[in-house]
């Protein structure tokens, strides 16, 4: 099972490839049961889209807790619980 450090590394890898983002903050993280029966990490992140940006963008992730595979990614959305 992946810990939060490994989850952050997986998200960093994905964000750099997908959006060119290198710096971000995790604002929400919970290890949860998925309806499929898997354990998943649900994560909210915030990042600045450009160096001189004033407002941060938000994204949500759902990662498989065993493999670290990204099961869901939505920019502009966030988990509330």
DSSP file (Angstrom, degrees, kcal/mol; ACC not computed):
  #  RESIDUE AA STRUCTURE BP1 BP2  ACC     N-H-->O    O-->H-N    N-H-->O    O-->H-N    TCO  KAPPA ALPHA  PHI   PSI    X-CA   Y-CA   Z-CA
    1    1 A X              0   0    0      0, 0.0    65,-0.2     0, 0.0     2,-0.2   0.000 360.0 360.0 360.0 132.7    0.0    0.0    0.0
    2    2 A X        -     0   0    0     63,-3.4     2,-0.1    62,-0.1    65,-0.1  -0.495 360.0-143.5 -74.7 138.0    1.4    3.4   -1.0
    3    3 A X     >  -     0   0    0     -2,-0.2     4,-2.1     1,-0.1     5,-0.2  -0.402  34.2 -94.3 -89.3 175.2    2.0    6.0    1.7
    4    4 A X  H  > S+     0   0    0      1,-0.2     4,-2.6     2,-0.2     5,-0.2   0.845 123.5  57.3 -62.7 -35.1    1.4    9.7    1.3
    5    5 A X  H  > S+     0   0    0      2,-0.2     4,-1.9     1,-0.2    -1,-0.2   0.932 109.8  44.4 -60.9 -46.0    5.0   10.3    0.3
    6    6 A X  H  > S+     0   0    0      2,-0.2     4,-2.2     1,-0.2    -2,-0.2   0.872 111.8  53.8 -66.3 -36.6    4.8    7.9   -2.6
    7    7 A X  H  X S+     0   0    0     -4,-2.1     4,-2.5     2,-0.2    -2,-0.2   0.919 107.4  50.5 -63.0 -44.0    1.4    9.3   -3.6
    8    8 A X  H  X S+     0   0    0     -4,-2.6     4,-2.5     1,-0.2    -1,-0.2   0.897 109.8  51.0 -61.5 -40.0    2.9   12.8   -3.7
    9    9 A X  H  X S+     0   0    0     -4,-1.9     4,-2.2     2,-0.2    -1,-0.2   0.902 110.1  49.3 -63.5 -41.4    5.7   11.5   -6.0
   10   10 A X  H  X S+     0   0    0     -4,-2.2     4,-2.3     2,-0.2    -2,-0.2   0.917 112.5  47.5 -63.7 -43.5    3.2    9.9   -8.3
   11   11 A X  H  X S+     0   0    0     -4,-2.5     4,-3.0     2,-0.2     5,-0.2   0.909 110.0  53.0 -64.8 -41.8    1.1   13.1   -8.5
   12   12 A X  H  X S+     0   0    0     -4,-2.5     4,-2.1     1,-0.2    -1,-0.2   0.915 110.0  48.6 -59.5 -43.3    4.3   15.1   -9.2
   13   13 A X  H  X S+     0   0    0     -4,-2.2     4,-1.9     2,-0.2    -1,-0.2   0.930 114.0  45.8 -62.1 -46.7    5.2   12.8  -12.0
   14   14 A X  H  X S+     0   0    0     -4,-2.3     4,-3.2     1,-0.2     5,-0.3   0.927 112.4  49.8 -64.1 -46.4    1.7   13.0  -13.6
   15   15 A X  H  X>S+     0   0    0     -4,-3.0     4,-2.4     1,-0.2     6,-1.6   0.877 110.3  50.4 -63.3 -38.1    1.5   16.8  -13.2
   16   16 A X  H  X5S+     0   0    0     -4,-2.1     4,-0.6     4,-0.3    -1,-0.2   0.914 116.7  40.7 -67.0 -41.0    4.8   17.4  -14.8
   17   17 A X  H  <5S+     0   0    0     -4,-1.9    -2,-0.2    -5,-0.2    -1,-0.2   0.940 124.6  35.5 -70.2 -47.9    4.0   15.2  -17.8
   18   18 A X  H  <5S+     0   0    0     -4,-3.2    -3,-0.2    -5,-0.2    -2,-0.2   0.884 138.7   8.4 -78.4 -40.3    0.4   16.3  -18.2
   19   19 A X  H  <5S-     0   0    0     -4,-2.4    -3,-0.2    -5,-0.3    -2,-0.1   0.465  91.2-115.6-124.8  -3.9    0.5   20.0  -17.4
   20   20 A X     << +     0   0    0     -5,-1.0     2,-0.4    -4,-0.6    -4,-0.3   0.692  63.4 150.8  73.3  18.0    4.2   21.0  -17.0
   21   21 A X        +     0   0    0     -6,-1.6    -1,-0.3     1,-0.1    -2,-0.1  -0.709  20.2 169.3 -88.3 129.3    3.6   21.7  -13.3
   22   22 A X        +     0   0    0     -2,-0.4     2,-0.4     1,-0.2    -1,-0.1   0.665  63.6  50.2-110.7 -24.7    6.5   21.2  -10.9
   23   23 A X        +     0   0    0     25,-0.2    25,-0.4     2,-0.0     2,-0.3  -0.962  63.7 145.7-122.1 134.2    5.3   22.8   -7.7
   24   24 A X        -     0   0    0     -2,-0.4     2,-0.4    23,-0.1    23,-0.2  -0.976  35.8-128.0-156.7 163.4    2.0   22.1   -6.0
   25   25 A X  E     -A   46   0A   0     21,-2.7    21,-2.1    -2,-0.3     2,-0.6  -0.962  16.6-135.2-118.9 136.5    0.4   21.8   -2.5
   26   26 A X  E     +A   45   0A   0     -2,-0.4    19,-0.2    19,-0.2     3,-0.1  -0.819  26.6 172.9 -86.2 123.3   -1.7   18.9   -1.3
   27   27 A X  E     +     0   0A   0     17,-2.1     2,-0.3    -2,-0.6    18,-0.2   0.540  66.6  20.1-108.3 -11.1   -4.7   20.4    0.4
   28   28 A X  E     +A   44   0A   0     16,-1.2    16,-2.3     2,-0.0    -1,-0.3  -0.946  60.7 169.8-158.2 134.5   -6.7   17.3    1.1
   29   29 A X  E     +A   43   0A   0     -2,-0.3     2,-0.4    14,-0.2    14,-0.2  -0.938   4.9 165.0-151.1 126.9   -5.7   13.6    1.3
   30   30 A X  E     -A   42   0A   0     12,-1.9    12,-2.7    -2,-0.3     2,-0.6  -0.993  31.1-138.2-144.3 136.1   -7.7   10.6    2.4
   31   31 A X  E     +A   41   0A   0     -2,-0.4     2,-0.3    10,-0.2    10,-0.2  -0.840  43.9 167.0 -89.4 123.2   -7.3    6.9    2.1
   32   32 A X  E     -A   40   0A   0      8,-3.4     8,-3.0    -2,-0.6     2,-0.5  -0.831  40.8-101.6-138.0 166.4  -10.7    5.5    1.3
   33   33 A X  E     -A   39   0A   0     -2,-0.3     6,-0.2     6,-0.2     2,-0.2  -0.835  34.7-144.1 -92.3 128.3  -12.7    2.5    0.1
   34   34 A X    >   -     0   0    0      4,-3.4     3,-2.4    -2,-0.5     0, 0.0  -0.592  24.3-114.8 -85.0 152.0  -13.8    2.7   -3.5
   35   35 A X  T 3  S+     0   0    0      1,-0.3    -1,-0.1    -2,-0.2    -2,-0.0   0.766 117.0  64.9 -56.9 -23.3  -17.2    1.2   -4.5
   36   36 A X  T 3  S-     0   0    0      2,-0.1    -1,-0.3     1,-0.1     3,-0.1   0.594 122.1-107.1 -74.8  -9.4  -15.3   -1.3   -6.6
   37   37 A X  S <  S+     0   0    0     -3,-2.4     2,-0.1     1,-0.4    -2,-0.1   0.318  81.2 123.3 100.0  -7.8  -13.8   -2.7   -3.4
   38   38 A X        -     0   0    0     -5,-0.1    -4,-3.4     1,-0.0     2,-0.4  -0.473  66.0-116.4 -82.6 156.3  -10.3   -1.2   -3.9
   39   39 A X  E     -A   33   0A   0     -6,-0.2    26,-2.5    -2,-0.1    27,-0.4  -0.807  42.0-177.6 -86.3 134.6   -8.5    1.1   -1.5
   40   40 A X  E     -AB  32  64A   0     -8,-3.0    -8,-3.4    -2,-0.4     2,-0.5  -0.960  27.5-130.9-134.7 151.0   -7.9    4.5   -3.1
   41   41 A X  E     -AB  31  63A   0     22,-2.8    22,-2.6    -2,-0.3     2,-0.5  -0.892  18.0-159.6 -95.7 130.1   -6.3    7.8   -2.3
   42   42 A X  E     +AB  30  62A   0    -12,-2.7   -12,-1.9    -2,-0.5     2,-0.4  -0.968  20.4 178.8-109.9 123.2   -8.5   10.9   -2.9
   43   43 A X  E     -AB  29  61A   0     18,-2.4    18,-2.7    -2,-0.5     2,-0.4  -0.967  22.2-160.6-131.5 136.4   -6.3   14.0   -3.2
   44   44 A X  E     -AB  28  60A   0    -16,-2.3   -17,-2.1    -2,-0.4   -16,-1.2  -0.940  19.3-176.8-108.8 140.6   -6.9   17.7   -3.8
   45   45 A X  E     -AB  26  59A   0     14,-2.4    14,-1.9    -2,-0.4     2,-0.3  -0.934  14.6-156.0-132.1 159.7   -4.0   19.8   -5.0
   46   46 A X  E     +AB  25  58A   0    -21,-2.1   -21,-2.7    -2,-0.3     2,-0.3  -0.986  19.0 165.8-130.9 144.7   -3.4   23.5   -5.8
   47   47 A X  E     - B   0  57A   0     10,-1.9    10,-3.2    -2,-0.3     2,-0.6  -0.987  39.5-109.8-152.7 157.4   -0.8   25.0   -8.1
   48   48 A X  E     - B   0  56A   0    -25,-0.4   -25,-0.2    -2,-0.3     8,-0.2  -0.816  22.8-150.4 -88.2 124.6    0.1   28.2   -9.8
   49   49 A X  S    S+     0   0    0     -2,-0.6     2,-0.3     6,-0.5    -1,-0.1   0.834  80.5  14.4 -68.0 -31.6   -0.5   27.8  -13.6
   50   50 A X  S >  S-     0   0    0      1,-0.1     3,-1.4    -3,-0.1    -1,-0.1  -0.928  84.6-107.2-136.2 162.4    2.3   30.4  -14.4
   51   51 A X  T 3  S+     0   0    0     -2,-0.3    -1,-0.1     1,-0.3    -2,-0.0   0.887 119.2  40.5 -56.5 -43.1    5.0   32.0  -12.4
   52   52 A X  T 3  S+     0   0    0     -3,-0.0    -1,-0.3    -4,-0.0     2,-0.0   0.268  87.4 128.3 -94.0  12.8    3.4   35.4  -12.2
   53   53 A X    <   -     0   0    0     -3,-1.4     3,-0.1     1,-0.1    -5,-0.0  -0.352  43.6-161.8 -68.5 147.9   -0.2   34.0  -11.6
   54   54 A X  S    S+     0   0    0      1,-0.1     2,-0.4    -2,-0.0    -1,-0.1   0.821  71.9  57.0 -95.1 -41.7   -2.1   35.4   -8.7
   55   55 A X  S    S-     0   0    0      1,-0.0    -6,-0.5    -7,-0.0     2,-0.2  -0.746  77.0-133.4-100.3 139.7   -4.8   32.7   -8.4
   56   56 A X  E     -B   48   0A   0     -2,-0.4     2,-0.3    -8,-0.2    -8,-0.2  -0.543  15.6-132.4 -84.1 152.8   -4.1   29.0   -7.8
   57   57 A X  E     -B   47   0A   0    -10,-3.2   -10,-1.9    -2,-0.2     2,-0.3  -0.760  17.9-141.2 -99.8 153.2   -5.8   26.2   -9.8
   58   58 A X  E     +B   46   0A   0     -2,-0.3    18,-3.6   -12,-0.2     2,-0.3  -0.864  19.0 177.7-115.4 149.4   -7.3   23.2   -8.1
   59   59 A X  E     -BC  45  75A   0    -14,-1.9   -14,-2.4    -2,-0.3     2,-0.4  -0.986  16.6-144.4-143.0 151.7   -7.3   19.6   -9.2
   60   60 A X  E     -BC  44  74A   0     14,-2.1    14,-2.0    -2,-0.3     2,-0.3  -0.927  15.2-169.9-115.1 149.1   -8.6   16.3   -7.8
   61   61 A X  E     -BC  43  73A   0    -18,-2.7   -18,-2.4    -2,-0.4     2,-0.4  -0.965  13.4-164.2-129.8 147.7   -7.0   13.0   -8.1
   62   62 A X  E     -BC  42  72A   0     10,-2.2     9,-3.2    -2,-0.3    10,-1.6  -0.974  20.6-175.5-127.7 120.7   -8.1    9.4   -7.3
   63   63 A X  E     -BC  41  70A   0    -22,-2.6   -22,-2.8    -2,-0.4     2,-0.4  -0.914  33.1-110.9-118.5 141.7   -5.2    7.0   -7.2
   64   64 A X  E  >  -B   40   0A   0      5,-2.5     4,-2.2    -2,-0.4   -24,-0.2  -0.567  27.3-143.7 -63.9 125.0   -5.2    3.2   -6.7
   65   65 A X  T  4 S+     0   0    0    -26,-2.5   -63,-3.4    -2,-0.4   -25,-0.2   0.698  94.5  44.9 -70.9 -19.3   -3.6    2.8   -3.2
   66   66 A X  T  4 S+     0   0    0    -27,-0.4    -1,-0.2   -65,-0.2   -26,-0.1   0.894 128.9  18.7 -88.1 -46.3   -1.8   -0.4   -4.3
   67   67 A X  T  4 S-     0   0    0      2,-0.1    -2,-0.2   -65,-0.1     3,-0.1   0.700  90.2-127.5-101.8 -23.0   -0.4    0.5   -7.7
   68   68 A X     <  +     0   0    0     -4,-2.2    -3,-0.1     1,-0.3     2,-0.1   0.516  52.4 156.5  82.9   5.1   -0.5    4.3   -7.7
   69   69 A X        -     0   0    0      1,-0.1    -5,-2.5    -5,-0.1     2,-0.7  -0.401  49.5-115.3 -64.3 139.1   -2.3    4.3  -11.0
   70   70 A X  E     +C   63   0A   0     -7,-0.2    -7,-0.2     1,-0.2     3,-0.1  -0.682  37.6 173.5 -77.3 116.5   -4.4    7.5  -11.7
   71   71 A X  E     +     0   0A   0     -9,-3.2     2,-0.3    -2,-0.7    -8,-0.2   0.722  68.3  11.4 -94.0 -27.4   -8.0    6.4  -11.7
   72   72 A X  E     +C   62   0A   0    -10,-1.6   -10,-2.2     2,-0.0     2,-0.3  -0.982  57.7 175.2-154.1 139.1   -9.4    9.9  -11.9
   73   73 A X  E     +C   61   0A   0     -2,-0.3     2,-0.4   -12,-0.2   -12,-0.2  -0.966   5.9 173.3-145.0 127.4   -8.1   13.4  -12.6
   74   74 A X  E >   -C   60   0A   0    -14,-2.0   -14,-2.1    -2,-0.3     3,-1.0  -0.946  20.1-147.4-140.3 117.3  -10.2   16.5  -12.9
   75   75 A X  E 3  S+C   59   0A   0     -2,-0.4   -16,-0.3     1,-0.2     3,-0.1  -0.643  87.5  23.1 -81.6 137.8   -8.9   20.0  -13.2
   76   76 A X  T 3  S+     0   0    0    -18,-3.6     2,-0.3     1,-0.3    -1,-0.2   0.441 108.0  93.9  87.4   0.3  -11.1   22.7  -11.6
   77   77 A X    <   -     0   0    0     -3,-1.0    -1,-0.3   -19,-0.3     2,-0.3  -0.818  50.7-172.8-119.9 160.8  -12.7   20.2   -9.3
   78   78 A X        -     0   0    0     -2,-0.3     2,-0.2    -3,-0.1   -18,-0.1  -0.993  28.6-106.2-152.4 153.6  -12.0   19.1   -5.7
   79   79 A X        -     0   0    0     -2,-0.3   -35,-0.0   -20,-0.2   -20,-0.0  -0.554  20.0-169.8 -75.2 140.7  -13.1   16.6   -3.2
   80   80 A X              0   0    0     -2,-0.2    -1,-0.1   -52,-0.0     0, 0.0   0.609 360.0 360.0-104.2 -19.2  -15.3   17.9   -0.3
   81   81 A X              0   0    0    -53,-0.0    -2,-0.1   -51,-0.0   -39,-0.0   0.208 360.0 360.0-171.1 360.0  -15.1   14.7    1.7
